[in-house]
Amino acid sequence: MQKLFLRGLGITLLLNLLVKPATIFMVDIKMQNELGLDSYGIFQTMLNFTFLFSMLLDMGITNFMTRMIAQHPHMIHKYSNRLFTFRLILVLVYIVWTVSLFFILRFSVEWLWVLGLLIMHQVSIITVNYVRAYTGGLLKFGLDAVLSVVERSVYFVFGSILIYTTFVEPVTLQWFTIIFVGSSSISLIVATIIYLRIVALPRLHWDSDFFKAIFRQSYPYAILVIIMMLTSRLDAVFLEKLHPEGTFQVSYYTQSFRLLDACWMFAVLFGSILLPVFSRVLKDNGSTTGIMTSALNILFSGGVLMITLTIGIKEFLFDKLYDDANWYSYNAWIFHSITFIPMCFTVVFGTLLTANGSLRILNQIAFLSLITMSVLNVLLIPFFGAVGAAIASLVAQSTLGILQYLVVRYKMKHRLATNTWLKLMVLSIFMLVAMFLEIKFKWNQLYYALGIGTLWIVLVFGLKIIDLVQVLKMLNSKGEKA
């Protein structure tokens, strides 16, 4: 069992790390350059808009089924038809709510076709994740790993054909959206075939009592995810509605946010390891100090390296990636890169609170973060555009991460190892000094990258911020969980 689980985990990590970064840097960025600021701004605004309430399509069903199937695999057929019916209702609710909100917020009717296609995209993605509840719960980790990357893989292939060949000229928003949504549709077809093989052909089965029971169990988690989604995805909507050059500012913001999203992808994969580890430790009344400290040290130190390296060469970096990078892109990245640190707090301390079942306090903190982000966006975007939205994101995520840490530290009484914060502060100071020296003296980018990388290695291992022995112990704990 342990070898099976670790093999599946390794395949999932490998496939995601190979496919998703390649898609971001070889297709997404190039596609934005091809489409231009206005067209891509429309697409990104509508994509973020359809993300806002996409949790209505799931309502915690995926987590419920994963736990249930893993614990009672013989019951795989018991709830499948009821859940199929319930999900159809949720799809209808999501479509009606999203389209209604589209008209309430007075988006351009010319964008309605983009909205319709991207609604199909969200339904496909959430449905694939639902099927993964069955593959994961049945410990079919190979199938689960494949399902996790099918959509991005197809998108990478089709997007590369669109961009790097002459089959379609010119590249338009219509073609790009069709390829984007077509990729998720193909992943849905693959997921449907797998579902039919391991479950059965679904049938309608109405059960009001069951639907109510599912809702009672899942709504706190669903509310948390919806609030977190609003906090991270409302920026583009605010930019489009509050700034005179809305779609252009959305494009500048996306140039910066995309790099943060690429970094966040690694943290999320790391967080998927932490949740079951924390759950087991808490169940056994063990100490979380070692695991929590190692996780924070790895994520925080990696974030400091990313921040100091990229801010020091931000103009060079963005000019190489984008055709139309400018002041908004450069300076939005300063705040977006720093945002990665409090987001790492959420990966560590938020995951610990989730494992502890502290969803009420998590929802309260998340709601405060959402209010903070919304108020700051309204105040800053009219004057600073994409940079103002990035500042709002930094403050909101800092509010979220810091309050989660305080709850873990003072309410749960879980502590980090002695001198953890001191070591991380020393690392940050030395790295920031090196960054400011580069900004002042304009060193060669290659020499700077090599120099700051070397400094990071010396400090991280010299101060024993990353303890490889403890990391291996954490992974072994993960394996024992399985």
N, C-alpha and C positions, 0 to 999 in steps of 0.2 A: 504493500500500500504506500509506504513512504517513497520508494523509488518511482512508483507510478505517478504520484502527485508531483514530486520534484521534476520529473521528466516533462510533465504537462506544463508546469510553471515555467520551466526553462524554454520550452517551445513557444509559449505565449509571449514571454519577454523578448525572445530573439526575433520572432516575426514582427512584433510591434515596433521594436527598435530599428528593424531594417526597413519596413514599409512606410511607416508614418512620417519619420523625418525626411525620407526621400520624396514623399508626396508633397510635403510642405515646401521644401526648397527647390524642387525641380519642376513642380506643376503649379502649386498655388501662387507662389511669388511671380512666376513667369506669366501666369494667367492674368494676374492683376495688372502687370505691365502691358499685356496685349489689349486688355479691355479698356484701360484708361480709368481715370479717377471717377468719373460720373457713373458709368455703367457698373463698375465693380462696387461702387458705393451703394447703388440700388440693391444689388444682389446681397451684399453683406448686411444691409439694414433689414431686409426681409428674412434672411437666414437667422439673424439674432432674434427677430420678432417671433418667428415660429418656434425658436428654442424656449422662449420665455415660459410657456405653460405646457411644454412637452411632457412634463411629469404627469399631467392628466391622462396620458395614454397608458400609464403604468400603475400609478397609485400604490407602489410597493408590492405588486403582484410578483414581480421577478424575484425579489428577496424571499417572499413567502414560499414560492415554489422551490427555490434552491435549497432552503433549509428543510422543507418537508420531504423532498425527494431524496436528499442526502441521508436523512434519518430514517425514512420509510420508503425505500425504492419500490416496494410492492404496491404502493398506493398511487403509482404514476398515472393510472387511468381514472382514478376516482373523481378528481376535480377538473380534469382537462376540458370537458364539454361545458361545465359551468363557467370556467374561466374564459373560454373562447367566447361565450355569450356576453360575459361581463366586459371583456375587452372591446367587443363591437360597440357596446353602449358608450364606453369611454372614448372610442374613436369618434363617434357621432358628437359627443359633448365637446371634444377638443376642436373639431372642425367648426361647429357652430360658434363656440366661444372665440376662436382665433379670427374667423372671418368677421364676426360682429365687432370685435375690437379694432380690426383693420379699418372699418368704416367709422367707428366712433372717434378714432384718432385722426381721421381725415387724411389718410395716405392717398396718394394719387391712384385713381382708378386704373391708369395705364400699368400699374405694377401688379394688378390683380392676378395676371397669369403667372407671374413669378411666385406670388404667394401660394397659389394653388399647387404648383409643382413642388414647392418646398414643404408644403403640408404633407404631400405624398412621401417626401424624403423622410420627414420625422416619423410618420407612421411605420415606414419600412425599418428604420433604425431601431425604434423601440420594440417592434415585433421580433427582429433578429435577437435583440437582447433577451426577450422573453423565451425564445427557443433555447438560448444559451443557459437558461435556468435548468432545462432538462439535461442538456449535455454535461453541464457542470455538476448538477446533482447526481447524475449517474456515473460520475467520474470518467466520462469520456473526454479526457483532456485534449486529445488530438483534435477531435471534432470542434471542441470549444475554441481552441487556438486558431483553427482555420476560420471559423465564423467571426472571430474578432478582427480579422484583417481582410476578409473578402471584399468588402465595400471599398476600402482604401486601395486595395490592389487593382481592382477593376478600374477605379477612378484614375489611378496612376497610368495604366495602360492607355485608356481612352483619352485622358488628358494629354499624354505625351504625343499621341497620334494627332490630336487637334492642334497642338502647339508646334511640334517639331516636323510636321510633314505639310504637304500642300494639298491634301485631300479636300480641305475646307478653307476657303479664303473669301472674305476676311473672317477672323475669329470674332464672333458676335456674342452678346449676352445670351441670346436664344440658344445658340449651340452649346455654350458653356453650361447653362442651366440644364439642358437636356442630358448632357453627359454626366453632370453631377447627380441628378436625380436618377438617371438610368443605372448608374453604378449601385446605388442603394437598392434599386428595384431588383437588380440581378442578385444581390446578396440576400434579398427577401426570398427570391425563388429558391436559392440554395438552402436557406434555412427551412423553407416549407418542405422541401424534399426530405431533409433530415428529420423534421418533425413527423412526417408521415411514416417514416421508417421506424422510428423509435417509440412513437405513441400510437396514433391512429388518425383516420379521417375525422376531423372535428364535426360535431353536430350541435345544434342549438339546444340548450337546456336551461330553462329559467328557474332560478331558485332565489327568491327574495331574501330569505334568512341567511343564506350563504353569502350573498352580496353584502348584506349589512355587516356580517361578521368580518369579512375581508376588509371592508372599509374601516371598521373600528380598530383593527390591528395595524393597518398600514397608514392611516391618515397623518400621524405625527411625523413619520419619515417622509411622506409625500410633501407635507408642508415645508419641512426643512429643505428638501431638494428644490422645491419651487422657489423659495426665498433665495437660496444660494444661486439658482439659475438667474433670477431677476437681478441679483447683485452683480453678476459677472457679464450679463448680456444686455442690460438696459442701456449701456453707454451709447451704443450705436443709434438706438432709437432717440435718446435725448439729443445727440448730436444732430441728427437729421431734422428734428423738430425745432431746436432752439438756436441753431446757428444759421446765418444767412446763406452760407455755402455748405449746406448740410451734407450732401452726398460726397463732396470733395473732402470734408473733414472726416467723414466715416472712413474713407479710403486711407487718409493719413494715419488715422487711429489704428486701422487694421494692419498697416505696415508694421507698426510697433507691437500691437497686441499679438500678432501671429508669432513673433519670436518668443514672447512670454508664454504663449500657448504651447510652443514646442518644448520649452523647458519644463512647463507644468506637466507635460505628458510623462516625463521621467518620474516626477514626484508622485503622480497618481499610481503608476505601476509599483512604486515602492510602498505606497499606502495600502495597496491590495495585500501586501505581505503582513503589514502591521496589524490589520483588523483581527484576523484569526489568532495571531500571537497574543495580542492584548486580551482577547476574549478568554483564551485558555488560562493566562496568568491570573486574571481577575477571578475566574471560576475556582482556581486552586488557591486563592488568597495569597498569591505570591507577590514579589516585589517587581514593579515595573521600571525601577530606576535604571538598570543596565540597558534594557531594550530602548527605553525612551531617550536616554542620553545618546546612545549610539545613533539612533535614527535622526535626532536633531542635529548632532555633530556632522553627519554625512550630508544632510540636506542643506544646512546652514553654510557649511564651509564651501560646498559646491556652488551655492548661490552667491557667496562673496566673490569667488573666482569669476563666475559669469558676469557679475555686475562690474567689477573693476576692469576686466578685460574688454567688455563691449562698450562701456561708457567712454573709456580712454580712446577708442578708435571708432566712435559711433558714426561720424561723418563718412569715414572711409568704408565702414561696413554697410551702411544704408545706401550709399551711392553705388556700391557694387551689386547690391541686391535689387534695387529699384531704379526705374528710369526717371521717376519724378519725386524722389525724396527731397524734403526741404526742412525748414526750421521746425515745423510741427512734428515731422517724423523723428528728427534727432532728439528733440526735447521731451516728446511723449515717452520715448524709450528710457530716458533717465528715470522717470517715475515708474514706468512699467517694470523695469529691471529690478528696482528696489522692492517693488510689490511682491516679488518672488519670495522674499524672506518671511513676511507675515503669512503668506500662503503656505509655506513650509510648516509654520506653527500649526496651521489648521490640519495639515496632514498628520502631524504627530499628536497634538493635544486634542484636536477635534475627533480624531479616530479613537483615541482613548476614551473620550466621553461617549462616543457612539457605542463602543464595546461595553461600556458601563450601563448603557440604557438611559443616559441622561438627555433624552430628546427634548424635554421641556425647556431646560436651560439653554440647550443648543438653539432651539427655535427662538427664544427670547434674544439671545445674542445676535443671531442671524438677522432678526427683524430690525434690531438697532443698527446693525451694519447697513442694511438696505435703506433705512431712513437717512442715515448719514450720507451715503452715496448719492441718493436722490437730491437732497438739499444742496450738496456741494456741486452737483452737475448743473442744477438750475442757476446757481450763483456764478459758476466759473465758465461754463461753456460759451455763453454769449460774448465773453471777452477773450478767452484763450483757446477756444475750439478744442481740438484733439488733446492738447496739452492739459487743459482744464479737466477733461474727462479722465485723463491718466492720473492727475492729482487726486480726483475724487475716488478713483479706484484704489489708490495707495492708502488713503485715509480709511476707507471702508474696510479693506482687507486687514489693515493694522488693528482697527477696532475689533474685528472678528478674532484675529489670531491672539492678540494680547489678552482679551477677556477670557478666551478659552484656556489660555495658560494659567491665568489667575484662579479660575475655577478648579483646574486640576491641582494647582499648588496649595490653595487654601481651603477648598471645600472637600476635595477628594483626598487631600493630604499626601499626594504623590510628589516625590522630589526628584530633581535631576541630581547627578553625581556632583560631589564637591568640586568647586572651581570651574564648572562647565561654562558659566557665563563669562568668567574672567578670561578663560582661554579663547573663547569666541571673540571677546572684545579686543584682545591683543592681536589676533589674526586680522580682524577688521581694520584696526588702526594702521597696521603695517601695509596692508593691501591698499587702503585708501590713500596713504601717503604716496605710494608708488604711482597710483592712478593720477593724482594731482600733479605730480612731477612730470608725467607724460603729457598731460594737458598743457602744462606751462612751457615745456621745452620741445614739444612736438617730435618725439623720438620716432625712428623708423618703426612701422607697425609690426614687422616680423621680429625685430629685436625686442620690442615691448612685449609681444606675446610670449616669446621664449623666456624673457626675464621675469615676468609676473607669474608665469607658470612654475618656474623654478622656485621663486620665493614662496609660492603657495605650498609646494611639496615640502620644502624645508620647514615651514611653520606648522603645517598640519601634522606631519609625522614627528617633528621635533617636540611640539607641545603635546603630542599624543591625543590630538583631537579625534582622529580616526584610529580606532583600535581594531585591527583586523581580526584579532581573536574574538572580540565581542560580537563583531558582525557575523562571523561563522557560527557563533553560538546562537544568535538570533535566527539564522537560517535553519539551523538544526532543530530549533524549537518549532519552526514552521513545519518542518518535515514530520516531527513527532505528532503535531496536531493532526496531520492526515492519517 
